[in-house]
Amino acid sequence: MTLVACIGVDGAPPVQAQRQPATAAASSAMPTMAALATRYVAEKKAPGIVLAIGQGDRPTSFTAKGTIAMAPGAEATSRDTLWRVYSMTKPITGIAAMMLVEQGKLKLDQPIGDFIPGFKTMTVLTDPANSLASRPAKTPITVRHLLTHTAGLGYSITTKGPLLKEYERLGLVPFAANRQIEAAVRPVRPTSLREFAERTATLPLIAEPGTVWSYSMSLDVLGAVIEVASGMPFDRFVATRIFQPLGMDSSYFTVPGSEVGRFADNYIWAGDNLIPGDPAARSTFLDPPSFPYGGAGLVMSARDYDRFLHMLQNYGELDGRRLMKRETAMLAMSNLLPKGVNYGSVAGTTGGSAGPTSGYGAGGSVTLADTPGGGPGAGTYGWGGAAGTIAWVDPKNQVRGTVMVNYFPADRWPLRADVVRAAYTDLATSRPRP
């Protein structure tokens, strides 16, 4: 089953968030979801889990089960528990760029060399498995290419061969796992988004821009483009134009020490054993990153991500505020792939998913047809995260869903399919009206 998962006016006062109690019971209208969450914890598939399902403008149904860590006495999960969302950062970066498109500060088919001059002249590998030999690129990388992973860039988690060694040598690793890995990577990683983008521009591409879908660090490069186009740091742009207007007060590139008590531990599956990978008390996310990673840098709560999705579900509006034009939101969640390029699939460990009828929008995949037998409708948009998180918004059916767990690899369990099945089963039974 395919699962493919603020924007505001400068100076607008933030919506005040209402912090919830440590535990949050599921709505009685979502019994299948509640049973699913209970089963995952009881079967020790995850120490804790939070599911958020909304339809229309009815109150979101939050199901929170288990605890934020395996340690005895760990706090119960809630809608306000903090989770590493990793690649679920990508849709937020994509929407941020679309806001600038709306403002005329970016154009979808504008070359990014207009903002980062190093990208004006690129080369393409001719023998990627064996060497860095390359030829001049025929097409410039555009904003559209960055949004849709068709820029010809690679990724340290997917690229192989000589190019991967160059990525590692130049510190082009926009991802944080734990402090042990950071100790090795940080000394060579760029210390700013601009430097990151400029170093990236010095290396060959894996494909001609606009010809192939390849999961990549393009949303991180897009963060640098956003900085130049907006005239402000990327993380500040996201905070002032997305988080604050939507009242998303639990979304961080660096988790404050005062909030570590509600920050979940991240785990690693080693065979049938779950071992600590990034304990919250000494998490690498408590330290400022080398630069804000637009592709994988955020820690967020289920409540916050639900508000982001709710705005998209309403095509740019939430709580009476028009945060982006309806047409812009629709464009962002449409298939933006260059003509002739298809999006087939991506490894489940990366957090993404795809089916035979999927396209790609602004930082997230898009279903192009209704799910047979019920489920997400055509136009469903979203993405997942490397530590198991999942998010989608289904504007056709006015449905949105957020799933929070934290363990590697993301596809250890069929949580994606299980949650979609449970959510639409409950929604069909309760039939809430938008």
C-alpha positions in Angstrom: 0.0 0.0 0.0 1.4 3.4 -0.9 2.1 6.0 1.8 3.7 9.0 0.6 4.3 10.9 4.1 3.9 26.9 8.3 3.8 28.9 6.9 2.6 32.3 7.7 2.9 36.0 7.3 6.1 37.7 8.7 5.5 39.1 12.1 2.3 37.2 12.7 1.9 36.2 16.4 2.3 32.5 17.0 -0.7 30.3 17.8 -0.4 29.3 21.5 0.1 25.6 21.9 -1.7 23.7 24.6 0.7 21.2 26.2 -1.1 18.0 27.0 -0.8 15.6 29.9 1.9 13.0 29.8 -0.6 10.3 28.6 -3.1 10.7 25.8 -5.9 8.2 25.3 -7.1 7.4 21.8 -10.5 8.5 20.7 -13.1 5.8 21.2 -13.9 6.3 17.5 -10.5 4.8 16.6 -10.5 1.4 18.1 -8.4 -0.3 15.4 -5.7 2.3 15.8 -5.7 1.9 19.6 -5.4 -1.9 19.2 -2.5 -1.5 16.7 -0.6 0.8 19.0 -1.2 -1.5 22.0 -0.1 -4.6 20.0 3.2 -2.9 18.9 4.1 -2.1 22.5 2.9 -5.4 23.9 4.9 -7.4 21.3 8.0 -5.2 22.1 8.2 -3.9 18.5 8.7 -0.5 19.9 9.0 0.8 23.5 6.5 3.5 22.7 4.4 4.8 19.8 2.2 7.8 19.1 -0.4 7.9 16.2 -2.2 11.0 15.2 -5.1 10.8 12.8 -7.3 13.7 11.7 -10.2 14.2 9.3 -11.5 17.5 8.3 -11.4 20.1 11.1 -12.5 17.7 13.8 -10.2 17.3 16.8 -7.2 15.1 16.0 -7.3 11.6 17.5 -4.0 10.9 19.3 -3.2 7.3 20.4 -0.2 7.2 22.7 1.1 3.8 24.1 4.2 2.7 25.8 7.1 4.8 27.1 9.8 7.1 25.6 12.5 4.6 26.6 13.0 1.0 27.7 14.4 2.0 31.1 12.3 1.3 34.1 10.2 4.3 35.1 10.5 6.0 31.7 7.9 8.6 31.0 4.8 7.6 29.1 4.5 8.7 25.5 2.1 11.6 24.6 1.2 13.9 21.7 4.0 16.1 23.0 6.8 13.5 23.1 9.8 14.5 21.0 10.9 12.3 18.1 13.7 12.4 15.5 11.7 12.7 12.3 14.8 12.7 10.0 13.5 12.7 6.4 10.1 13.9 7.4 12.0 17.2 7.5 12.0 17.2 3.7 8.4 18.1 3.1 8.8 21.1 5.5 11.8 22.3 3.5 9.9 21.7 0.3 6.9 23.8 1.5 9.3 26.5 2.6 10.7 26.7 -0.9 7.2 26.8 -2.4 6.4 29.8 -0.2 9.3 31.6 -1.9 7.9 30.5 -5.3 4.6 32.1 -4.3 6.4 35.3 -3.4 8.3 35.4 -6.7 11.7 35.0 -5.0 12.2 31.6 -6.6 10.9 30.0 -9.8 10.4 26.3 -10.2 12.5 26.0 -13.3 15.1 28.6 -12.2 18.7 27.4 -12.2 20.1 27.2 -8.7 23.3 28.7 -10.1 21.5 32.0 -9.8 21.8 31.6 -6.0 24.9 29.4 -5.6 27.3 30.3 -8.5 29.3 27.1 -8.1 26.3 25.2 -9.6 26.4 27.1 -12.9 28.9 24.6 -14.4 28.4 21.0 -13.4 29.8 17.7 -14.7 28.2 14.2 -14.8 30.0 10.9 -14.0 30.7 8.7 -17.0 31.8 5.6 -15.0 30.4 6.0 -11.5 31.2 2.5 -10.3 34.9 2.9 -10.9 36.1 6.5 -11.2 35.3 10.2 -11.0 35.7 10.7 -14.7 33.0 13.0 -16.0 31.6 15.1 -18.8 30.0 18.5 -18.8 26.3 18.6 -17.8 24.0 19.7 -20.6 21.2 21.0 -18.3 21.5 23.3 -15.2 20.1 22.1 -11.9 16.8 23.9 -11.1 14.7 24.4 -8.1 12.3 21.8 -9.4 15.1 19.3 -9.6 16.0 19.9 -6.0 12.4 19.5 -4.8 12.0 16.2 -6.6 15.4 14.5 -6.2 16.1 14.8 -9.9 19.1 17.1 -9.7 21.6 14.3 -10.2 22.9 14.6 -6.7 23.8 11.6 -4.5 23.4 10.8 -0.8 25.9 9.4 1.7 23.2 6.8 2.6 22.7 5.5 -0.9 25.7 6.5 -3.1 28.5 4.0 -3.7 31.9 3.9 -5.3 34.4 6.8 -5.7 31.8 9.5 -5.3 30.8 8.2 -1.9 34.4 8.5 -0.8 34.5 12.1 -1.9 31.3 12.9 -0.1 32.8 11.4 3.1 36.2 13.2 2.5 34.5 16.6 2.1 32.1 16.0 5.0 29.0 16.0 2.8 27.0 14.0 5.3 24.0 16.0 6.3 22.7 13.6 8.9 23.2 13.0 12.7 22.9 9.6 14.3 24.7 9.8 17.6 27.6 11.4 19.3 30.0 8.6 18.5 29.4 9.0 14.7 29.4 12.8 15.0 32.8 12.7 16.6 34.2 11.2 13.4 32.1 13.2 10.9 31.9 16.7 12.4 35.6 17.7 12.1 35.4 17.4 8.2 31.8 18.5 7.7 31.1 22.1 6.5 30.1 24.5 9.2 27.5 26.4 7.2 24.8 25.6 4.6 26.5 27.9 2.1 29.8 26.0 2.5 28.0 22.7 2.3 26.3 23.7 -1.0 29.6 25.1 -2.5 31.5 21.9 -1.7 28.7 19.9 -3.2 29.0 21.9 -6.4 32.6 20.9 -6.8 31.8 17.2 -7.4 30.3 15.4 -10.4 26.6 14.5 -10.6 25.5 10.9 -10.8 23.1 11.7 -13.7 22.1 14.5 -16.0 19.8 16.9 -14.2 16.1 16.3 -14.8 16.5 12.8 -16.2 16.4 10.4 -13.2 14.8 10.2 -9.8 17.6 9.5 -7.3 17.2 9.9 -3.5 19.6 12.6 -2.5 20.8 15.4 -0.4 19.0 17.9 -2.7 16.7 19.1 0.1 19.8 20.1 2.1 21.1 22.0 -0.9 17.7 23.6 -1.2 18.1 24.9 2.3 21.1 26.9 1.1 19.1 28.2 -1.8 16.3 29.2 0.6 18.8 31.2 2.7 20.0 33.2 -0.3 16.6 33.8 -1.8 14.9 34.8 1.5 17.8 36.7 2.9 17.7 35.0 6.3 19.2 31.8 7.8 17.3 28.7 6.7 16.4 27.6 10.2 15.1 31.1 11.1 13.0 31.1 7.9 11.4 27.8 8.9 10.8 29.0 12.4 9.3 32.3 11.6 7.3 31.3 8.5 6.3 27.8 9.5 6.6 26.9 13.1 5.6 30.1 14.9 2.5 30.9 12.8 1.2 27.3 13.3 1.9 27.2 17.0 4.4 24.4 16.5 6.4 25.0 19.7 7.9 21.5 19.8 10.0 21.5 16.6 13.7 21.8 16.9 17.0 21.5 15.0 18.6 21.5 18.5 16.6 20.1 21.4 16.8 22.4 24.5 18.2 20.8 27.6 15.0 21.8 29.4 13.0 19.5 27.0 15.1 16.3 27.3 12.6 14.8 29.7 10.0 14.3 26.9 12.6 13.3 24.3 12.4 9.6 23.2 15.4 7.4 23.0 16.4 6.1 19.6 17.1 2.4 19.2 18.8 0.0 16.7 17.5 -3.4 15.9 20.4 -5.9 16.0 18.9 -9.2 15.0 16.0 -9.6 17.5 17.5 -7.3 20.1 16.7 -3.7 20.5 19.8 -1.7 21.7 20.2 2.0 22.5 21.4 4.0 19.5 21.0 7.6 20.6 19.8 7.9 24.3 18.0 11.2 24.8 20.0 12.2 27.8 23.2 12.3 25.8 21.7 12.7 22.3 23.6 14.3 19.5 20.4 16.4 18.9 21.1 18.2 22.2 24.1 19.8 20.4 23.7 22.4 17.7 24.2 20.8 14.3 27.0 21.7 11.9 24.3 23.5 10.0 20.5 23.0 9.8 19.8 19.9 7.7 16.9 20.5 5.5 16.7 16.9 4.6 16.9 15.2 8.0 17.5 17.6 10.8 14.3 18.0 12.8 13.1 16.7 16.1 9.3 17.2 16.5 6.2 16.1 18.4 3.2 14.3 16.9 1.0 17.3 17.7 3.3 19.7 15.8 3.6 17.5 12.7 -0.2 17.1 12.7 -0.6 20.9 12.6 1.7 21.1 9.6 -0.3 18.4 7.8 -3.6 20.0 8.8 -2.6 23.2 7.1 -1.8 21.3 3.9 -5.0 19.3 4.1 -6.8 22.6 4.1 -4.7 23.8 1.2 -2.7 26.5 3.1 -5.2 27.5 5.8 -5.5 26.6 9.5 -7.5 28.1 12.4 -8.8 30.9 10.3 -5.4 32.0 8.9 -4.6 31.9 5.3 -0.9 30.9 5.4 -0.3 30.2 1.7 -2.4 30.4 -1.4 -4.6 27.5 -2.1 -3.1 27.2 -5.6 0.5 27.1 -4.1 -0.4 24.3 -1.7 -2.1 22.3 -4.5 1.0 22.8 -6.7 3.3 21.7 -3.9 1.4 18.4 -3.4 1.1 17.7 -7.1 3.5 15.6 -9.3 6.3 18.0 -10.1 8.6 15.5 -11.7 10.2 16.7 -15.0 8.6 15.3 -18.1 9.6 11.7 -18.8 10.9 11.0 -15.3 9.2 8.4 -13.1 9.4 7.8 -9.4 9.5 4.0 -8.8 10.6 3.2 -5.3 13.1 3.9 -2.5 14.6 1.6 0.2 12.3 1.4 3.2 15.2 2.0 5.5 15.3 5.6 4.2 11.8 6.3 5.4 10.2 6.6 2.0 7.8 4.4 0.1 6.4 4.2 -3.4 4.0 2.2 -5.6 3.3 1.9 -9.3 1.1 5.0 -9.3 3.3 7.4 -7.5 4.8 10.8 -8.5 6.8 13.3 -6.5 6.0 16.8 -5.3 7.8 19.3 -3.1 9.9 17.1 -0.9 7.4 14.2 -0.7 5.9 11.5 -2.9 2.4 11.9 -4.3 -0.1 9.1 -5.2 -1.5 9.5 -8.7 -4.5 7.1 -8.2 -6.9 6.1 -5.5 -5.9 3.1 -3.4 -7.9 0.1 -4.5 -10.4 -1.1 -1.9 -10.3 2.1 0.1 -7.5 4.0 1.6 -5.5 7.1 0.6 -7.0 8.9 -2.4 -5.2 10.3 -5.4 -3.1 13.3 -4.5 -2.0 11.9 -1.1 1.3 13.5 -0.2 3.9 12.9 2.4 7.1 11.1 3.4 8.7 9.1 6.2 11.8 9.1 8.4 14.8 6.9 8.8 13.9 6.1 12.4 10.4 4.8 11.5 8.3 7.9 11.5 5.5 8.3 8.9 3.4 11.2 7.7 0.8 11.7 5.0 -2.0 14.1 4.0 -4.9 12.9 1.9 -6.7 16.1 0.7 -9.3 14.2 -1.3 -10.6 12.4 1.8 -9.6 15.3 4.1 -7.5 12.8 6.1 -4.0 13.3 7.6 -1.8 10.9 9.6 1.4 11.0 11.7 3.2 8.0 13.1 6.0 8.4 15.7 8.4 5.7 16.7 12.2 5.9 16.9 14.2 2.8 15.8 16.6 1.8 13.0 15.9 0.4 10.4 12.6 2.1 9.6 11.3 -1.0 7.8 11.9 -3.4 10.6 8.1 -3.9 10.9 5.3 -3.3 8.4 4.1 -0.3 10.4 3.4 1.8 7.3 0.9 -0.6 5.9 -0.5 -1.5 9.3 -1.3 2.1 10.2 -2.9 3.0 6.9 -5.1 0.0 7.0 -6.2 0.7 10.6 -6.7 4.4 10.1 -9.0 4.0 7.1 -10.9 1.1 8.7 -11.7 3.3 11.7 -12.6 6.3 9.5 -14.9 4.2 7.4 -16.7 2.9 10.5 -17.0 6.2 12.3 -17.6 8.3 9.1 -16.8 11.6 10.6 -17.7 14.6 8.6 -15.2 17.3 7.6 
